[in-house]
Amino acid sequence: MATLLQINSSLFGDNGNSSVLSQEFVQSWKAQNPAGNVVVRDFAKEDVPHLDAARVQALFSPAEGRTPEQQAVLDYSDKIIAEIEAADAIVIGVPLYNFGVPSTLKAYFDHIARAGVTFKYTETGPVGLLTDKPVYIIAARGGVYKGQPSDTQSPFLTTFLNFVGLKDVHFIYAEGLNMGQKDQAFTAAKAEIAQGVAA
């Protein structure tokens, strides 16, 4: 049975533009995989802990002597990494906040990037350890940034995902949403979604 991991990072939950388009992706995917399973991470509805010194120390703590609090940090990290590994495809709804990703998505990434677990360093550089699979980024923006120097978000997402082994990355943009272009942007994005899922 195929599994899709859906990650929504909009502060506005189901009402966020990226979440609406992410759900459009899910519906198209379900049409192609009627028996498939969808695992949802919605950062507007769940707490995503940001890193602090204690959490970093926990992630590097040896199993022997690890406190219950440190073990809880490892359990959370292990769980979200396992969800990625178990998925056949991933869709991430990402709004553009102040030229970057939502801090909750960055915090989620911070708990995924673990040396020896999701990447390792070699003599020729870092190697990602996650099993590659299609990752679809639904990028919703109020302005128009694609292909511009001001789009620092897309390179960051590509670099991070590649770093942990996820290299099959596809971007679907909905831009100009605050510039009177929402209807056209949504229509174009939905067409891309349908094409991407069917491919």
Phi, psi and omega per residue, in radians:
M1 nan 2.216 -3.111
A2 -1.244 2.581 3.135
T3 -2.233 2.313 3.063
L4 -1.969 2.250 3.031
L5 -1.698 2.075 3.135
Q6 -1.846 2.129 3.136
I7 -2.064 2.052 3.082
N8 -1.920 2.227 -3.069
S9 -2.050 0.090 3.118
S10 -1.185 2.439 3.055
L11 -1.116 -0.361 -3.036
F12 -1.678 0.226 3.056
G13 1.029 -2.349 -3.091
D14 -1.103 -0.379 -3.098
N15 -1.499 -0.175 3.124
G16 -1.176 2.525 -3.118
N17 -1.018 -0.752 3.136
S18 -1.150 -0.581 3.117
S19 -1.226 -0.690 3.108
V20 -1.062 -0.772 -3.139
L21 -1.275 -0.569 3.047
S22 -1.079 -0.718 3.109
Q23 -1.175 -0.598 3.043
E24 -1.042 -0.729 3.083
F25 -1.066 -0.781 -3.133
V26 -1.037 -0.765 -3.127
Q27 -1.119 -0.710 3.098
S28 -1.148 -0.695 3.133
W29 -1.143 -0.706 3.130
K30 -1.126 -0.602 3.104
A31 -1.114 -0.587 3.111
Q32 -1.467 -0.391 -3.090
N33 -2.321 1.209 -3.026
P34 -1.032 -0.442 3.128
A35 -1.705 0.108 -3.066
G36 -1.276 2.838 -3.125
N37 -1.985 2.373 3.116
V38 -1.990 2.134 3.069
V39 -1.807 2.214 -3.016
V40 -1.960 2.323 2.930
R41 -2.104 1.954 3.142
D42 -2.052 1.895 -3.011
F43 -1.300 -0.125 3.006
A44 -1.438 -0.254 -3.056
K45 -1.997 -0.138 -3.132
E46 -2.370 2.682 -3.140
D47 -1.393 2.207 3.038
V48 -1.953 1.857 -3.044
P49 -1.187 2.280 3.054
H50 -1.422 2.629 -3.114
L51 -1.167 2.463 2.913
D52 -2.411 -3.132 -3.062
A53 -1.029 -0.704 -3.099
A54 -1.135 -0.696 -3.122
R55 -1.230 -0.686 3.099
V56 -1.088 -0.773 3.109
Q57 -1.081 -0.649 3.125
A58 -1.119 -0.720 -3.115
L59 -1.128 -0.421 3.136
F60 -1.820 0.081 -3.063
S61 -1.321 2.423 3.071
P62 -1.226 2.650 -3.072
A63 -1.024 -0.728 3.122
E64 -1.274 2.242 3.136
G65 1.484 0.061 3.133
R66 -1.239 2.342 -3.139
T67 -1.360 2.823 3.078
P68 -1.002 -0.643 3.124
E69 -1.137 -0.732 3.104
Q70 -1.159 -0.670 3.115
Q71 -1.107 -0.634 3.112
A72 -1.101 -0.655 3.084
V73 -1.107 -0.793 3.116
L74 -1.124 -0.673 -3.134
D75 -1.090 -0.732 3.118
Y76 -1.104 -0.836 3.133
S77 -1.051 -0.810 -3.138
D78 -1.056 -0.673 -3.089
K79 -1.157 -0.811 -3.095
I80 -1.267 -0.514 3.048
I81 -1.191 -0.724 3.112
A82 -1.079 -0.624 3.105
E83 -1.109 -0.704 3.111
I84 -1.143 -0.801 -3.123
E85 -1.091 -0.624 -3.091
A86 -1.337 -0.320 -3.074
A87 -1.370 2.569 3.020
D88 -1.589 -0.397 3.095
A89 -2.706 2.752 -3.115
I90 -2.316 2.403 2.998
V91 -2.155 2.272 -3.116
I92 -2.126 2.054 3.043
G93 -1.498 2.098 -3.015
V94 -2.300 1.926 2.963
P95 -1.361 2.835 3.068
L96 -1.739 1.959 3.120
Y97 -1.960 1.945 3.076
N98 0.888 0.797 3.062
F99 1.243 0.230 3.127
G100 -2.438 -3.008 3.090
V101 -1.527 2.766 3.034
P102 -0.980 2.527 -3.089
S103 -1.085 -0.480 3.112
T104 -1.174 -0.644 3.095
L105 -1.195 -0.705 3.073
K106 -1.077 -0.725 3.121
A107 -1.102 -0.708 3.085
Y108 -1.045 -0.829 3.105
F109 -1.035 -0.683 -3.117
D110 -1.072 -0.494 3.117
H111 -1.542 -0.123 3.092
I112 -1.647 -0.621 -3.086
A113 -1.302 1.675 -3.120
R114 -2.293 2.062 3.139
A115 -1.031 2.321 -3.132
G116 1.487 -0.179 -3.133
V117 -2.016 -0.944 3.141
T118 -1.965 -0.158 3.027
F119 -2.761 2.833 3.042
K120 -2.526 2.713 3.077
Y121 -1.684 2.396 3.086
T122 -2.193 3.122 3.130
E123 -1.108 -0.413 -3.118
T124 -1.795 0.107 3.121
G125 2.111 -3.098 -3.098
P126 -1.263 2.591 3.099
V127 -2.258 2.221 3.096
G128 -1.291 2.507 -3.077
L129 -1.926 -0.143 3.100
L130 -1.308 2.581 3.093
T131 -1.217 2.198 -3.096
D132 -1.153 2.584 3.120
K133 -2.876 2.835 3.132
P134 -1.134 2.297 3.047
V135 -2.134 2.109 -3.124
Y136 -1.849 2.116 3.125
I137 -1.753 2.034 3.060
I138 -1.649 1.762 -3.017
A139 -1.760 1.924 -3.129
A140 -1.839 2.219 -3.084
R141 -2.347 2.474 3.080
G142 -1.228 -0.585 3.110
G143 -1.879 -2.876 -3.131
V144 -2.045 2.013 -3.026
Y145 -2.277 -0.295 -3.053
K146 -0.920 2.226 3.090
G147 1.364 0.056 -3.127
Q148 -1.766 2.715 3.077
P149 -1.000 -0.452 -3.130
S150 -1.291 -0.206 3.096
D151 -1.481 1.439 3.093
T152 -1.511 -0.186 -3.088
Q153 -1.266 -0.851 -3.066
S154 -1.057 -0.807 3.088
P155 -1.070 -0.666 3.116
F156 -1.080 -0.841 -3.122
L157 -1.082 -0.774 3.121
T158 -1.078 -0.820 -3.113
T159 -1.073 -0.799 -3.113
F160 -1.136 -0.859 -3.095
L161 -1.088 -0.733 3.083
N162 -1.070 -0.684 -3.086
F163 -1.026 -0.644 -3.122
V164 -1.666 0.119 3.031
G165 1.861 -0.007 -3.130
L166 -1.686 1.707 -3.009
K167 -1.850 -0.255 -3.114
D168 -1.560 1.255 -3.003
V169 -1.839 2.294 -3.117
H170 -2.189 2.269 3.115
F171 -1.803 2.352 3.009
I172 -2.151 2.007 -3.023
Y173 -1.759 2.460 2.927
A174 -2.218 1.772 -3.014
E175 -2.064 2.908 -3.137
G176 1.239 0.440 -3.046
L177 -1.186 -0.418 3.089
N178 -1.808 0.262 -3.096
M179 -2.088 0.410 3.140
G180 1.359 0.284 -3.072
Q181 -2.015 0.288 -3.010
K182 -1.098 -0.801 -3.096
D183 -1.060 -0.819 -3.139
Q184 -1.137 -0.714 -3.121
A185 -1.131 -0.732 3.135
F186 -1.166 -0.706 3.123
T187 -1.071 -0.779 -3.139
A188 -1.163 -0.731 -3.132
A189 -1.138 -0.703 3.129
K190 -1.131 -0.638 3.086
A191 -1.143 -0.722 3.093
E192 -1.135 -0.672 3.113
I193 -1.079 -0.833 -3.133
A194 -1.076 -0.708 3.126
Q195 -1.183 -0.726 -3.122
G196 -1.155 -0.716 3.138
V197 -1.170 -0.658 -3.100
A198 -1.294 -0.369 -3.074
A199 -1.174 nan nan
